[in-house]
Amino acid sequence: MQKIQAFRDYLRQRTGAQRLQSFIGFTLLGGFMVVLPFVIFLFLLEWLFNFITGMISPLSGWLVSITPLAKYMADILAIIIVLSTFFVIGLLIKTNIGRLLHERVDAWLTKLAPGYKTIREIISQLLGGESNASLLKGQVCRAYIMGRPAGVSVTGIVTSIHDNGDYTVYVATAPIPTSGFVYHLSPDCVDLLPHISVEAAMRTVIACGSGSQILSEPPPTVNKPLQIDVP
């Protein structure tokens, strides 16, 4: 009996140690999961700031040489100058003269640098070009790439609508959404999901499918105000 009681005490102590180990492990993991996005965000901010300051280092160095500004103040001022330049250029191309000048410069660069046209089209696709060809302005869909009877569907983004009604669908691969496949599908193989944003669909791709239940959820209904006819 003493041996059995000692064995039970050993199992009880072992279970308590395992519980303590599990508690410590899950607590550390929970804290790590909370802190990790913040650390990654700070890392991206630092990388972006170093990248921008590296690009504008000639301008900031010139400002330091002619003004009594510190290095970081010169960097901030240089960033403000660059952003102001972008804003002025954006205003300029809204005018007829600016638009004509942009077309001339664009045509000249296309002839001078063969890769310029490809880079311009890629940027137009990612940041928003024509409404019928821009990825970010596309519409989320559920694409049946093997036909609807097969029951196999993927998350896609409609990037183009053809005159005959067919769709061009971009299907991103996980976890890098900038790579993927392009499919040309008939309308019966595409279910449009206008209530889902492109950003929400891309988050499911980056998360390797986690959160994809939004594709099956019904669209939210808009509650219309009750109208009462008063005689």
KEZAGU-191642 format. One record per residue (C-alpha): residue number from 1; residue in one letter; x, y, z. Coordinates in Angstrom, 1 decimal. Layout:
<nodes>
+--------+-------+--------+--------+--------+
! drense ! kekol !   east !  north !     up !
+--------+-------+--------+--------+--------+
!    NUM !     a !      X !      Y !      Z !
...
+--------+-------+--------+--------+--------+
</nodes>
This chain:
<nodes>
+--------+-------+--------+--------+--------+
! drense ! kekol !   east !  north !     up !
+--------+-------+--------+--------+--------+
!      1 !     m !    0.0 !    0.0 !    0.0 !
!      2 !     q !    2.8 !    2.4 !    0.8 !
!      3 !     k !    4.3 !    1.7 !   -2.7 !
!      4 !     i !    1.0 !    2.5 !   -4.4 !
!      5 !     q !    0.6 !    5.7 !   -2.4 !
!      6 !     a !    4.1 !    6.8 !   -3.2 !
!      7 !     f !    3.5 !    6.1 !   -6.9 !
!      8 !     r !    0.3 !    8.2 !   -6.7 !
!      9 !     d !    2.2 !   11.0 !   -5.1 !
!     10 !     y !    4.8 !   10.8 !   -7.9 !
!     11 !     l !    2.1 !   11.0 !  -10.6 !
!     12 !     r !    0.4 !   13.9 !   -8.8 !
!     13 !     q !    3.7 !   15.8 !   -8.6 !
!     14 !     r !    4.5 !   15.1 !  -12.2 !
!     15 !     t !    1.1 !   16.3 !  -13.3 !
!     16 !     g !    1.6 !   19.5 !  -11.3 !
!     17 !     a !    5.0 !   20.1 !  -12.9 !
!     18 !     q !    3.5 !   19.5 !  -16.4 !
!     19 !     r !    0.7 !   22.0 !  -15.6 !
!     20 !     l !    3.3 !   24.6 !  -14.4 !
!     21 !     q !    5.3 !   23.9 !  -17.5 !
!     22 !     s !    2.3 !   24.3 !  -19.8 !
!     23 !     f !    1.2 !   27.5 !  -17.9 !
!     24 !     i !    4.7 !   29.1 !  -18.3 !
!     25 !     g !    4.9 !   28.0 !  -22.0 !
!     26 !     f !    1.5 !   29.3 !  -23.0 !
!     27 !     t !    2.0 !   32.5 !  -21.0 !
!     28 !     l !    5.3 !   33.2 !  -22.8 !
!     29 !     l !    3.8 !   32.3 !  -26.1 !
!     30 !     g !    0.8 !   34.6 !  -25.5 !
!     31 !     g !    3.1 !   37.5 !  -24.6 !
!     32 !     f !    5.3 !   36.8 !  -27.6 !
!     33 !     m !    2.2 !   36.8 !  -30.0 !
!     34 !     v !    1.1 !   40.2 !  -28.5 !
!     35 !     v !    4.5 !   41.8 !  -28.7 !
!     36 !     l !    5.6 !   40.4 !  -32.1 !
!     37 !     p !    3.3 !   42.5 !  -34.4 !
!     38 !     f !    4.4 !   45.6 !  -32.6 !
!     39 !     v !    8.1 !   44.7 !  -33.0 !
!     40 !     i !    7.6 !   43.9 !  -36.7 !
!     41 !     f !    5.8 !   47.2 !  -37.1 !
!     42 !     l !    8.7 !   49.1 !  -35.5 !
!     43 !     f !   11.2 !   47.1 !  -37.6 !
!     44 !     l !    9.3 !   48.1 !  -40.8 !
!     45 !     l !    9.2 !   51.7 !  -39.7 !
!     46 !     e !   12.9 !   51.7 !  -39.0 !
!     47 !     w !   13.7 !   50.0 !  -42.4 !
!     48 !     l !   11.4 !   52.5 !  -44.2 !
!     49 !     f !   13.0 !   55.5 !  -42.5 !
!     50 !     n !   16.5 !   54.3 !  -43.2 !
!     51 !     f !   15.6 !   53.5 !  -46.8 !
!     52 !     i !   14.1 !   57.0 !  -47.3 !
!     53 !     t !   16.9 !   58.8 !  -45.5 !
!     54 !     g !   19.4 !   56.8 !  -47.6 !
!     55 !     m !   17.7 !   57.9 !  -50.8 !
!     56 !     i !   17.6 !   61.6 !  -49.8 !
!     57 !     s !   21.0 !   61.6 !  -48.1 !
!     58 !     p !   22.5 !   63.9 !  -50.9 !
!     59 !     l !   19.7 !   66.4 !  -50.2 !
!     60 !     s !   19.9 !   66.2 !  -46.5 !
!     61 !     g !   23.8 !   66.5 !  -46.6 !
!     62 !     w !   23.4 !   69.6 !  -48.7 !
!     63 !     l !   21.0 !   71.1 !  -46.2 !
!     64 !     v !   23.4 !   70.3 !  -43.3 !
!     65 !     s !   26.2 !   72.1 !  -45.2 !
!     66 !     i !   24.3 !   75.3 !  -45.8 !
!     67 !     t !   22.1 !   75.4 !  -42.6 !
!     68 !     p !   22.8 !   75.0 !  -38.9 !
!     69 !     l !   20.5 !   72.0 !  -38.8 !
!     70 !     a !   21.2 !   68.7 !  -37.1 !
!     71 !     k !   21.3 !   65.5 !  -39.2 !
!     72 !     y !   17.9 !   64.2 !  -38.2 !
!     73 !     m !   16.3 !   67.6 !  -38.7 !
!     74 !     a !   17.8 !   67.8 !  -42.1 !
!     75 !     d !   16.4 !   64.4 !  -42.9 !
!     76 !     i !   12.9 !   65.4 !  -41.8 !
!     77 !     l !   13.1 !   68.6 !  -43.8 !
!     78 !     a !   14.3 !   66.7 !  -46.9 !
!     79 !     i !   11.4 !   64.3 !  -46.6 !
!     80 !     i !    9.0 !   67.3 !  -46.4 !
!     81 !     i !   10.6 !   68.8 !  -49.5 !
!     82 !     v !   10.3 !   65.5 !  -51.4 !
!     83 !     l !    6.7 !   65.1 !  -50.4 !
!     84 !     s !    5.9 !   68.7 !  -51.4 !
!     85 !     t !    7.6 !   68.0 !  -54.8 !
!     86 !     f !    5.3 !   65.0 !  -55.3 !
!     87 !     f !    2.3 !   67.1 !  -54.4 !
!     88 !     v !    3.2 !   69.9 !  -56.8 !
!     89 !     i !    3.8 !   67.4 !  -59.6 !
!     90 !     g !    0.4 !   65.8 !  -58.8 !
!     91 !     l !   -1.2 !   69.2 !  -59.1 !
!     92 !     l !    0.7 !   69.9 !  -62.3 !
!     93 !     i !   -0.4 !   66.8 !  -64.2 !
!     94 !     k !   -4.1 !   67.7 !  -63.5 !
!     95 !     t !   -3.7 !   70.7 !  -65.8 !
!     96 !     n !   -3.7 !   70.4 !  -69.6 !
!     97 !     i !   -0.2 !   71.6 !  -69.9 !
!     98 !     g !    1.1 !   69.3 !  -67.2 !
!     99 !     r !   -0.8 !   66.3 !  -68.8 !
!    100 !     l !    0.7 !   67.1 !  -72.2 !
!    101 !     l !    4.2 !   67.5 !  -70.7 !
!    102 !     h !    3.8 !   64.2 !  -68.9 !
!    103 !     e !    2.8 !   62.4 !  -72.1 !
!    104 !     r !    5.8 !   63.8 !  -73.9 !
!    105 !     v !    8.2 !   62.8 !  -71.1 !
!    106 !     d !    6.6 !   59.4 !  -70.8 !
!    107 !     a !    6.9 !   58.7 !  -74.5 !
!    108 !     w !   10.5 !   59.9 !  -74.5 !
!    109 !     l !   11.4 !   57.6 !  -71.6 !
!    110 !     t !    9.7 !   54.7 !  -73.2 !
!    111 !     k !   11.8 !   55.0 !  -76.3 !
!    112 !     l !   15.0 !   55.7 !  -74.4 !
!    113 !     a !   14.7 !   53.0 !  -71.7 !
!    114 !     p !   13.1 !   49.7 !  -72.9 !
!    115 !     g !   12.3 !   48.6 !  -69.3 !
!    116 !     y !   10.6 !   51.8 !  -68.3 !
!    117 !     k !    7.2 !   50.8 !  -69.9 !
!    118 !     t !    7.2 !   47.5 !  -68.0 !
!    119 !     i !    8.0 !   49.2 !  -64.7 !
!    120 !     r !    5.3 !   51.8 !  -65.3 !
!    121 !     e !    2.7 !   49.1 !  -66.1 !
!    122 !     i !    3.6 !   47.1 !  -63.0 !
!    123 !     i !    3.2 !   50.2 !  -60.8 !
!    124 !     s !   -0.1 !   51.0 !  -62.5 !
!    125 !     q !   -1.3 !   47.5 !  -61.7 !
!    126 !     l !   -0.3 !   47.6 !  -58.1 !
!    127 !     l !   -1.1 !   51.2 !  -57.1 !
!    128 !     g !   -4.1 !   51.8 !  -59.3 !
!    129 !     g !   -4.3 !   52.5 !  -63.0 !
!    130 !     e !   -7.3 !   52.1 !  -65.2 !
!    131 !     s !  -10.3 !   50.9 !  -63.2 !
!    132 !     n !  -10.6 !   47.8 !  -65.5 !
!    133 !     a !   -7.0 !   46.7 !  -65.0 !
!    134 !     s !   -5.9 !   47.7 !  -61.5 !
!    135 !     l !   -5.4 !   45.0 !  -59.0 !
!    136 !     l !   -6.3 !   47.1 !  -55.9 !
!    137 !     k !   -9.5 !   48.3 !  -57.7 !
!    138 !     g !  -10.5 !   44.8 !  -58.6 !
!    139 !     q !  -13.3 !   42.8 !  -57.1 !
!    140 !     v !  -12.9 !   39.8 !  -54.9 !
!    141 !     c !  -14.4 !   36.6 !  -56.2 !
!    142 !     r !  -14.6 !   32.9 !  -55.6 !
!    143 !     a !  -13.3 !   31.3 !  -58.7 !
!    144 !     y !  -14.1 !   27.7 !  -59.7 !
!    145 !     i !  -10.9 !   27.1 !  -61.8 !
!    146 !     m !  -11.9 !   23.4 !  -62.5 !
!    147 !     g !  -15.5 !   24.1 !  -63.2 !
!    148 !     r !  -18.3 !   24.5 !  -60.7 !
!    149 !     p !  -19.3 !   20.7 !  -60.7 !
!    150 !     a !  -15.8 !   19.9 !  -59.4 !
!    151 !     g !  -16.4 !   21.8 !  -56.2 !
!    152 !     v !  -12.9 !   23.3 !  -56.2 !
!    153 !     s !  -12.7 !   27.0 !  -55.7 !
!    154 !     v !  -10.0 !   29.6 !  -54.9 !
!    155 !     t !   -9.9 !   33.1 !  -53.7 !
!    156 !     g !   -9.4 !   35.5 !  -56.6 !
!    157 !     i !   -9.5 !   39.1 !  -57.7 !
!    158 !     v !  -11.2 !   40.1 !  -60.9 !
!    159 !     t !   -8.7 !   42.3 !  -62.8 !
!    160 !     s !  -10.5 !   42.5 !  -66.1 !
!    161 !     i !  -14.0 !   42.0 !  -67.6 !
!    162 !     h !  -14.1 !   41.0 !  -71.3 !
!    163 !     d !  -16.6 !   42.2 !  -73.8 !
!    164 !     n !  -18.1 !   38.6 !  -74.0 !
!    165 !     g !  -18.7 !   38.5 !  -70.3 !
!    166 !     d !  -15.7 !   36.5 !  -69.3 !
!    167 !     y !  -13.5 !   37.4 !  -66.4 !
!    168 !     t !   -9.7 !   37.6 !  -65.9 !
!    169 !     v !   -9.0 !   36.5 !  -62.4 !
!    170 !     y !   -5.7 !   36.8 !  -60.5 !
!    171 !     v !   -5.2 !   34.1 !  -57.9 !
!    172 !     a !   -2.4 !   35.0 !  -55.4 !
!    173 !     t !   -0.3 !   32.3 !  -53.8 !
!    174 !     a !    0.4 !   32.1 !  -50.1 !
!    175 !     p !    2.1 !   33.6 !  -48.2 !
!    176 !     i !    3.4 !   36.1 !  -50.9 !
!    177 !     p !    0.4 !   37.6 !  -52.7 !
!    178 !     t !    2.5 !   39.4 !  -55.3 !
!    179 !     s !    3.1 !   36.0 !  -57.0 !
!    180 !     g !    0.2 !   34.0 !  -58.4 !
!    181 !     f !   -1.7 !   32.7 !  -61.4 !
!    182 !     v !   -3.9 !   34.4 !  -64.0 !
!    183 !     y !   -7.1 !   32.6 !  -65.2 !
!    184 !     h !   -9.6 !   33.5 !  -67.9 !
!    185 !     l !  -12.9 !   32.1 !  -66.7 !
!    186 !     s !  -16.5 !   32.2 !  -68.0 !
!    187 !     p !  -19.1 !   33.9 !  -65.8 !
!    188 !     d !  -20.6 !   30.6 !  -64.5 !
!    189 !     c !  -17.2 !   29.8 !  -62.9 !
!    190 !     v !  -17.0 !   33.1 !  -60.9 !
!    191 !     d !  -18.9 !   34.2 !  -57.9 !
!    192 !     l !  -18.4 !   37.9 !  -57.2 !
!    193 !     l !  -18.1 !   39.0 !  -53.6 !
!    194 !     p !  -18.5 !   42.8 !  -53.6 !
!    195 !     h !  -19.0 !   42.9 !  -49.9 !
!    196 !     i !  -15.3 !   41.8 !  -49.3 !
!    197 !     s !  -12.5 !   44.2 !  -49.8 !
!    198 !     v !   -9.3 !   43.4 !  -51.6 !
!    199 !     e !   -7.3 !   44.0 !  -48.4 !
!    200 !     a !   -9.4 !   41.5 !  -46.5 !
!    201 !     a !   -9.0 !   38.9 !  -49.2 !
!    202 !     m !   -5.2 !   39.5 !  -49.3 !
!    203 !     r !   -5.0 !   39.0 !  -45.5 !
!    204 !     t !   -6.4 !   35.5 !  -45.9 !
!    205 !     v !   -3.8 !   34.7 !  -48.5 !
!    206 !     i !   -1.0 !   36.0 !  -46.4 !
!    207 !     a !   -2.3 !   34.0 !  -43.4 !
!    208 !     c !   -2.3 !   30.8 !  -45.6 !
!    209 !     g !   -6.1 !   30.6 !  -45.6 !
!    210 !     s !   -6.8 !   31.6 !  -42.1 !
!    211 !     g !   -9.9 !   33.7 !  -41.9 !
!    212 !     s !  -11.3 !   32.5 !  -45.3 !
!    213 !     q !  -14.7 !   31.9 !  -43.7 !
!    214 !     i !  -15.6 !   35.4 !  -44.9 !
!    215 !     l !  -15.9 !   34.0 !  -48.4 !
!    216 !     s !  -18.8 !   31.8 !  -47.3 !
!    217 !     e !  -20.5 !   34.4 !  -45.1 !
!    218 !     p !  -23.6 !   36.1 !  -46.5 !
!    219 !     p !  -23.2 !   39.8 !  -47.4 !
!    220 !     p !  -24.4 !   42.1 !  -44.6 !
!    221 !     t !  -27.9 !   43.4 !  -45.1 !
!    222 !     v !  -28.5 !   47.1 !  -45.0 !
!    223 !     n !  -31.3 !   48.0 !  -42.6 !
!    224 !     k !  -33.6 !   50.5 !  -44.4 !
!    225 !     p !  -35.5 !   53.0 !  -42.2 !
!    226 !     l !  -39.1 !   52.1 !  -41.7 !
!    227 !     q !  -41.3 !   54.4 !  -43.7 !
!    228 !     i !  -44.8 !   55.1 !  -42.4 !
!    229 !     d !  -47.4 !   56.8 !  -44.5 !
!    230 !     v !  -49.0 !   59.5 !  -42.5 !
!    231 !     p !  -52.5 !   60.4 !  -43.9 !
+--------+-------+--------+--------+--------+
</nodes>
